[in-house]
Amino acid sequence: MNFLTSFELLQVSAGNPSKTTLRAIDFLGQIARSCGATVLVAPDFPSDKDAFTGRGKSAWTPAAGETSGDWAAAKPNRILLVANSDASLDGVLSGNDVSAVEIFMESWQSENTLFASSAIAHLLGEPDREPLVPAGHVAACSIAYAGYTALAALVNSMRRMGTKDIARVNGVAAMSWVNWKAAEVAGTPSEMHRRGNAASWPVVEAKDGFFTFNYSDGHWPGFLEMVDDEAFKAPIFETPAKVRENQAEVNAAIRRWAATKTCAELVALCAGHGVPGAPAITAGETMEDPLFLH
């Protein structure tokens, strides 16, 4: 992708940003780098073994007395990527009129607190165990994608109108948006929470691996046609509402049926009946997946 080929970006930090904020800016810089931008990293931008610093980026060596604000103001195609802890850029901009994308949140925020404050932790893991926060810096990367949306808007504004602006991305708000479904049901009697084996989207074991079904109410008639099994003619399978009332029992029946099929057979059945479903691939298979490699 060459969307950002003509742009130069500089990663800087302000205040006392958390590791999550720094990783978000670092990943945003890496996304921009993959889109053709020239990305520099300020000498005081903290890094660690999990960072994206150095992957096609260059170190910025300021001239004597030069600030990052001075650097950004020197050319119209320059943008600052700022990891911050208080949404204040006074010390970074130094009075210059520049373009910047700032990601900010309190310095104590972490992957754990972000998953907790956004209520995503309430969705992951088994219901009788502690909440599950996945590895891989999922919050930092999700916030970085919100930052990229801001960057794209900023770039379009600079190209079309020649205007400079500052886009501020609140990390906590970005993670709350990731959990938009919780907000969607907030005004209803429903509650989204961990349900384990009683979840409405079961992951089941097939003959040669694991498979996940992601059906909704509209897919249920097609699902019943697909299984074509006498066991699914019981009253609890008649309507989506009855299915939800008896989800654990329904899932047990789905598991028994799916165990007689291969993943390839299940893919073909789902495709033939308009039911969303796909194999749940392993970490090793992910590394060979064409989409992932792309």
DAZIWO-V451651 format. One record per residue. N is the residue number from 1. RES is the residue in three letters. PHI is phi as a letter, one per 40 degrees, with the letter a starting at -180 (* if undefined). OMEGA is omega in whole degrees, -180 to 180 (999 if undefined). D_FIRST is the distance of its C-alpha to the first C-alpha in Angstrom with 1 decimal. Layout:
BEGIN
n->N res->RES phi->PHI omega->OMEGA d_first->D_FIRST
n->N res->RES phi->PHI omega->OMEGA d_first->D_FIRST
END
This chain:
BEGIN
n->1 res->MET phi->* omega->-177 d_first->0.0
n->2 res->ASN phi->b omega->-176 d_first->3.8
n->3 res->PHE phi->d omega->-173 d_first->5.9
n->4 res->LEU phi->b omega->-173 d_first->8.1
n->5 res->THR phi->d omega->-175 d_first->8.5
n->6 res->SER phi->c omega->-174 d_first->12.1
n->7 res->PHE phi->b omega->175 d_first->13.1
n->8 res->GLU phi->b omega->-178 d_first->15.4
n->9 res->LEU phi->b omega->180 d_first->16.2
n->10 res->LEU phi->b omega->178 d_first->19.4
n->11 res->GLN phi->c omega->178 d_first->20.5
n->12 res->VAL phi->b omega->177 d_first->24.2
n->13 res->SER phi->b omega->-180 d_first->26.9
n->14 res->ALA phi->a omega->-179 d_first->29.9
n->15 res->GLY phi->g omega->179 d_first->33.1
n->16 res->ASN phi->b omega->-174 d_first->33.3
n->17 res->PRO phi->c omega->177 d_first->30.1
n->18 res->SER phi->c omega->177 d_first->30.2
n->19 res->LYS phi->c omega->180 d_first->28.4
n->20 res->THR phi->c omega->178 d_first->26.4
n->21 res->THR phi->c omega->179 d_first->25.4
n->22 res->LEU phi->c omega->179 d_first->24.3
n->23 res->ARG phi->c omega->179 d_first->22.3
n->24 res->ALA phi->c omega->178 d_first->20.6
n->25 res->ILE phi->c omega->-180 d_first->19.6
n->26 res->ASP phi->c omega->179 d_first->18.7
n->27 res->PHE phi->c omega->176 d_first->16.4
n->28 res->LEU phi->d omega->177 d_first->14.9
n->29 res->GLY phi->c omega->180 d_first->14.3
n->30 res->GLN phi->c omega->176 d_first->12.7
n->31 res->ILE phi->c omega->180 d_first->10.2
n->32 res->ALA phi->c omega->178 d_first->9.6
n->33 res->ARG phi->c omega->-180 d_first->9.6
n->34 res->SER phi->c omega->177 d_first->6.8
n->35 res->CYS phi->c omega->173 d_first->4.7
n->36 res->GLY phi->h omega->-178 d_first->6.4
n->37 res->ALA phi->c omega->168 d_first->9.8
n->38 res->THR phi->c omega->-174 d_first->13.1
n->39 res->VAL phi->b omega->178 d_first->14.9
n->40 res->LEU phi->b omega->179 d_first->18.7
n->41 res->VAL phi->b omega->-179 d_first->21.3
n->42 res->ALA phi->c omega->-178 d_first->24.8
n->43 res->PRO phi->d omega->-177 d_first->27.8
n->44 res->ASP phi->c omega->178 d_first->29.3
n->45 res->PHE phi->c omega->-176 d_first->26.3
n->46 res->PRO phi->c omega->180 d_first->27.8
n->47 res->SER phi->b omega->175 d_first->26.2
n->48 res->ASP phi->a omega->-174 d_first->27.4
n->49 res->LYS phi->c omega->-178 d_first->26.8
n->50 res->ASP phi->c omega->-172 d_first->24.5
n->51 res->ALA phi->c omega->177 d_first->22.2
n->52 res->PHE phi->c omega->180 d_first->18.6
n->53 res->THR phi->c omega->176 d_first->19.9
n->54 res->GLY phi->g omega->-180 d_first->19.5
n->55 res->ARG phi->c omega->-178 d_first->16.5
n->56 res->GLY phi->g omega->178 d_first->14.8
n->57 res->LYS phi->c omega->179 d_first->16.4
n->58 res->SER phi->b omega->176 d_first->19.4
n->59 res->ALA phi->c omega->177 d_first->22.8
n->60 res->TRP phi->c omega->177 d_first->23.9
n->61 res->THR phi->b omega->-176 d_first->27.4
n->62 res->PRO phi->c omega->173 d_first->28.9
n->63 res->ALA phi->c omega->-179 d_first->31.5
n->64 res->ALA phi->d omega->178 d_first->35.1
n->65 res->GLY phi->g omega->-178 d_first->35.3
n->66 res->GLU phi->c omega->176 d_first->31.7
n->67 res->THR phi->b omega->177 d_first->30.3
n->68 res->SER phi->c omega->176 d_first->26.8
n->69 res->GLY phi->c omega->176 d_first->27.7
n->70 res->ASP phi->c omega->-180 d_first->28.7
n->71 res->TRP phi->d omega->-177 d_first->25.5
n->72 res->ALA phi->c omega->-177 d_first->23.5
n->73 res->ALA phi->c omega->-174 d_first->26.0
n->74 res->ALA phi->c omega->-179 d_first->25.9
n->75 res->LYS phi->b omega->-177 d_first->22.8
n->76 res->PRO phi->c omega->-176 d_first->21.4
n->77 res->ASN phi->b omega->-177 d_first->17.7
n->78 res->ARG phi->b omega->-178 d_first->18.7
n->79 res->ILE phi->b omega->175 d_first->18.5
n->80 res->LEU phi->c omega->170 d_first->20.5
n->81 res->LEU phi->b omega->-168 d_first->19.7
n->82 res->VAL phi->b omega->170 d_first->23.2
n->83 res->ALA phi->c omega->-173 d_first->24.8
n->84 res->ASN phi->b omega->180 d_first->28.2
n->85 res->SER phi->b omega->-176 d_first->31.3
n->86 res->ASP phi->a omega->178 d_first->32.9
n->87 res->ALA phi->g omega->176 d_first->30.6
n->88 res->SER phi->b omega->-177 d_first->32.2
n->89 res->LEU phi->b omega->-175 d_first->30.3
n->90 res->ASP phi->d omega->-177 d_first->33.4
n->91 res->GLY phi->c omega->-178 d_first->33.5
n->92 res->VAL phi->c omega->-173 d_first->29.8
n->93 res->LEU phi->c omega->178 d_first->29.7
n->94 res->SER phi->f omega->176 d_first->33.1
n->95 res->GLY phi->g omega->-179 d_first->33.7
n->96 res->ASN phi->c omega->174 d_first->30.5
n->97 res->ASP phi->c omega->-173 d_first->28.6
n->98 res->VAL phi->b omega->172 d_first->25.0
n->99 res->SER phi->b omega->-179 d_first->21.9
n->100 res->ALA phi->a omega->168 d_first->21.5
n->101 res->VAL phi->b omega->-178 d_first->20.3
n->102 res->GLU phi->b omega->170 d_first->23.2
n->103 res->ILE phi->b omega->-177 d_first->23.6
n->104 res->PHE phi->b omega->171 d_first->27.3
n->105 res->MET phi->a omega->-180 d_first->30.0
n->106 res->GLU phi->d omega->-175 d_first->33.3
n->107 res->SER phi->c omega->-179 d_first->33.5
n->108 res->TRP phi->c omega->-178 d_first->35.3
n->109 res->GLN phi->c omega->-180 d_first->32.6
n->110 res->SER phi->b omega->175 d_first->31.3
n->111 res->GLU phi->d omega->-178 d_first->29.7
n->112 res->ASN phi->c omega->-177 d_first->33.2
n->113 res->THR phi->c omega->178 d_first->34.1
n->114 res->LEU phi->c omega->177 d_first->30.9
n->115 res->PHE phi->c omega->179 d_first->31.4
n->116 res->ALA phi->c omega->-176 d_first->35.1
n->117 res->SER phi->c omega->178 d_first->34.7
n->118 res->SER phi->c omega->-179 d_first->32.2
n->119 res->ALA phi->g omega->177 d_first->34.6
n->120 res->ILE phi->c omega->178 d_first->31.9
n->121 res->ALA phi->c omega->180 d_first->34.3
n->122 res->HIS phi->c omega->-176 d_first->36.8
n->123 res->LEU phi->b omega->-169 d_first->34.7
n->124 res->LEU phi->b omega->179 d_first->33.9
n->125 res->GLY phi->h omega->180 d_first->36.5
n->126 res->GLU phi->c omega->-174 d_first->40.0
n->127 res->PRO phi->c omega->-178 d_first->42.2
n->128 res->ASP phi->c omega->178 d_first->45.1
n->129 res->ARG phi->b omega->-180 d_first->43.0
n->130 res->GLU phi->c omega->180 d_first->41.2
n->131 res->PRO phi->d omega->-177 d_first->37.8
n->132 res->LEU phi->b omega->174 d_first->34.9
n->133 res->VAL phi->b omega->-175 d_first->32.0
n->134 res->PRO phi->c omega->174 d_first->29.3
n->135 res->ALA phi->c omega->176 d_first->28.1
n->136 res->GLY phi->g omega->177 d_first->24.6
n->137 res->HIS phi->f omega->-177 d_first->24.3
n->138 res->VAL phi->c omega->180 d_first->23.4
n->139 res->ALA phi->c omega->-179 d_first->24.5
n->140 res->ALA phi->d omega->-178 d_first->22.6
n->141 res->CYS phi->c omega->178 d_first->19.3
n->142 res->SER phi->c omega->179 d_first->20.2
n->143 res->ILE phi->c omega->178 d_first->21.0
n->144 res->ALA phi->c omega->177 d_first->17.7
n->145 res->TYR phi->c omega->174 d_first->15.9
n->146 res->ALA phi->c omega->177 d_first->18.5
n->147 res->GLY phi->c omega->179 d_first->17.6
n->148 res->TYR phi->c omega->176 d_first->13.9
n->149 res->THR phi->d omega->178 d_first->15.4
n->150 res->ALA phi->c omega->180 d_first->17.6
n->151 res->LEU phi->c omega->180 d_first->15.1
n->152 res->ALA phi->c omega->178 d_first->13.1
n->153 res->ALA phi->c omega->180 d_first->16.6
n->154 res->LEU phi->c omega->-180 d_first->17.6
n->155 res->VAL phi->c omega->179 d_first->14.8
n->156 res->ASN phi->c omega->178 d_first->15.6
n->157 res->SER phi->c omega->180 d_first->19.3
n->158 res->MET phi->c omega->-178 d_first->18.9
n->159 res->ARG phi->c omega->-173 d_first->17.3
n->160 res->ARG phi->c omega->-173 d_first->19.7
n->161 res->MET phi->b omega->-180 d_first->22.8
n->162 res->GLY phi->g omega->-178 d_first->22.5
n->163 res->THR phi->c omega->176 d_first->23.8
n->164 res->LYS phi->b omega->-177 d_first->23.5
n->165 res->ASP phi->a omega->176 d_first->23.9
n->166 res->ILE phi->b omega->177 d_first->24.1
n->167 res->ALA phi->b omega->-178 d_first->22.5
n->168 res->ARG phi->b omega->-179 d_first->24.6
n->169 res->VAL phi->b omega->177 d_first->23.7
n->170 res->ASN phi->c omega->-176 d_first->26.8
n->171 res->GLY phi->c omega->-180 d_first->26.1
n->172 res->VAL phi->c omega->179 d_first->29.2
n->173 res->ALA phi->c omega->179 d_first->28.4
n->174 res->ALA phi->c omega->179 d_first->24.8
n->175 res->MET phi->c omega->176 d_first->26.5
n->176 res->SER phi->c omega->178 d_first->29.2
n->177 res->TRP phi->c omega->176 d_first->26.7
n->178 res->VAL phi->d omega->179 d_first->25.4
n->179 res->ASN phi->c omega->-175 d_first->29.0
n->180 res->TRP phi->c omega->-179 d_first->29.2
n->181 res->LYS phi->c omega->178 d_first->31.4
n->182 res->ALA phi->c omega->177 d_first->34.2
n->183 res->ALA phi->c omega->-179 d_first->34.3
n->184 res->GLU phi->c omega->-178 d_first->34.4
n->185 res->VAL phi->c omega->-175 d_first->37.6
n->186 res->ALA phi->d omega->-178 d_first->39.1
n->187 res->GLY phi->c omega->-179 d_first->41.5
n->188 res->THR phi->b omega->177 d_first->42.7
n->189 res->PRO phi->c omega->-178 d_first->45.1
n->190 res->SER phi->c omega->175 d_first->42.3
n->191 res->GLU phi->b omega->178 d_first->40.9
n->192 res->MET phi->c omega->-180 d_first->37.7
n->193 res->HIS phi->a omega->-179 d_first->38.6
n->194 res->ARG phi->c omega->-178 d_first->38.6
n->195 res->ARG phi->b omega->176 d_first->40.7
n->196 res->GLY phi->f omega->-178 d_first->40.2
n->197 res->ASN phi->c omega->178 d_first->41.7
n->198 res->ALA phi->c omega->180 d_first->42.5
n->199 res->ALA phi->c omega->-175 d_first->38.8
n->200 res->SER phi->c omega->177 d_first->38.0
n->201 res->TRP phi->b omega->-173 d_first->35.0
n->202 res->PRO phi->c omega->168 d_first->36.6
n->203 res->VAL phi->b omega->-172 d_first->35.2
n->204 res->VAL phi->b omega->179 d_first->37.7
n->205 res->GLU phi->c omega->175 d_first->38.5
n->206 res->ALA phi->c omega->-180 d_first->38.5
n->207 res->LYS phi->c omega->-172 d_first->40.2
n->208 res->ASP phi->b omega->179 d_first->37.2
n->209 res->GLY phi->i omega->-179 d_first->35.1
n->210 res->PHE phi->b omega->-175 d_first->34.2
n->211 res->PHE phi->b omega->179 d_first->33.1
n->212 res->THR phi->b omega->175 d_first->32.2
n->213 res->PHE phi->b omega->-179 d_first->33.3
n->214 res->ASN phi->b omega->-176 d_first->31.7
n->215 res->TYR phi->c omega->171 d_first->34.1
n->216 res->SER phi->b omega->-176 d_first->35.2
n->217 res->ASP phi->d omega->-177 d_first->38.5
n->218 res->GLY phi->c omega->-180 d_first->37.5
n->219 res->HIS phi->c omega->-170 d_first->36.6
n->220 res->TRP phi->c omega->177 d_first->40.0
n->221 res->PRO phi->d omega->177 d_first->42.0
n->222 res->GLY phi->c omega->178 d_first->39.5
n->223 res->PHE phi->c omega->180 d_first->39.7
n->224 res->LEU phi->c omega->176 d_first->43.5
n->225 res->GLU phi->c omega->-177 d_first->43.4
n->226 res->MET phi->c omega->-176 d_first->41.0
n->227 res->VAL phi->c omega->177 d_first->43.2
n->228 res->ASP phi->f omega->-175 d_first->46.4
n->229 res->ASP phi->b omega->-178 d_first->48.6
n->230 res->GLU phi->d omega->-178 d_first->52.0
n->231 res->ALA phi->c omega->-177 d_first->51.2
n->232 res->PHE phi->c omega->177 d_first->48.7
n->233 res->LYS phi->c omega->177 d_first->51.5
n->234 res->ALA phi->c omega->-177 d_first->53.0
n->235 res->PRO phi->d omega->-176 d_first->53.1
n->236 res->ILE phi->c omega->-179 d_first->50.5
n->237 res->PHE phi->c omega->-170 d_first->47.8
n->238 res->GLU phi->c omega->-176 d_first->48.9
n->239 res->THR phi->b omega->176 d_first->46.6
n->240 res->PRO phi->d omega->180 d_first->43.5
n->241 res->ALA phi->c omega->178 d_first->45.8
n->242 res->LYS phi->c omega->178 d_first->48.2
n->243 res->VAL phi->c omega->-179 d_first->45.3
n->244 res->ARG phi->c omega->179 d_first->44.2
n->245 res->GLU phi->c omega->-176 d_first->47.9
n->246 res->ASN phi->b omega->-170 d_first->48.1
n->247 res->GLN phi->d omega->-178 d_first->44.6
n->248 res->ALA phi->c omega->179 d_first->45.7
n->249 res->GLU phi->c omega->178 d_first->48.1
n->250 res->VAL phi->c omega->-180 d_first->45.6
n->251 res->ASN phi->c omega->178 d_first->43.0
n->252 res->ALA phi->c omega->179 d_first->45.7
n->253 res->ALA phi->c omega->178 d_first->46.4
n->254 res->ILE phi->c omega->180 d_first->42.7
n->255 res->ARG phi->c omega->-180 d_first->42.6
n->256 res->ARG phi->c omega->-180 d_first->45.7
n->257 res->TRP phi->c omega->-176 d_first->44.3
n->258 res->ALA phi->c omega->-179 d_first->40.9
n->259 res->ALA phi->c omega->-180 d_first->42.6
n->260 res->THR phi->c omega->-175 d_first->43.9
n->261 res->LYS phi->b omega->169 d_first->40.5
n->262 res->THR phi->c omega->178 d_first->37.7
n->263 res->CYS phi->c omega->180 d_first->34.1
n->264 res->ALA phi->c omega->178 d_first->33.4
n->265 res->GLU phi->c omega->180 d_first->36.5
n->266 res->LEU phi->c omega->176 d_first->35.4
n->267 res->VAL phi->c omega->-179 d_first->31.9
n->268 res->ALA phi->c omega->179 d_first->33.8
n->269 res->LEU phi->c omega->-180 d_first->36.3
n->270 res->CYS phi->c omega->-180 d_first->33.8
n->271 res->ALA phi->c omega->-178 d_first->31.9
n->272 res->GLY phi->c omega->-177 d_first->35.2
n->273 res->HIS phi->b omega->176 d_first->36.4
n->274 res->GLY phi->g omega->-179 d_first->33.4
n->275 res->VAL phi->b omega->178 d_first->33.5
n->276 res->PRO phi->c omega->179 d_first->30.3
n->277 res->GLY phi->a omega->-178 d_first->30.5
n->278 res->ALA phi->a omega->175 d_first->28.7
n->279 res->PRO phi->c omega->173 d_first->29.5
n->280 res->ALA phi->c omega->-172 d_first->29.1
n->281 res->ILE phi->c omega->-179 d_first->27.6
n->282 res->THR phi->c omega->178 d_first->28.6
n->283 res->ALA phi->c omega->179 d_first->26.6
n->284 res->GLY phi->c omega->178 d_first->27.0
n->285 res->GLU phi->c omega->178 d_first->25.8
n->286 res->THR phi->c omega->-178 d_first->22.7
n->287 res->MET phi->c omega->179 d_first->21.7
n->288 res->GLU phi->b omega->-177 d_first->21.9
n->289 res->ASP phi->c omega->-177 d_first->20.3
n->290 res->PRO phi->d omega->-180 d_first->17.6
n->291 res->LEU phi->c omega->179 d_first->15.6
n->292 res->PHE phi->c omega->180 d_first->16.1
n->293 res->LEU phi->c omega->178 d_first->15.1
n->294 res->HIS phi->c omega->999 d_first->11.8
END
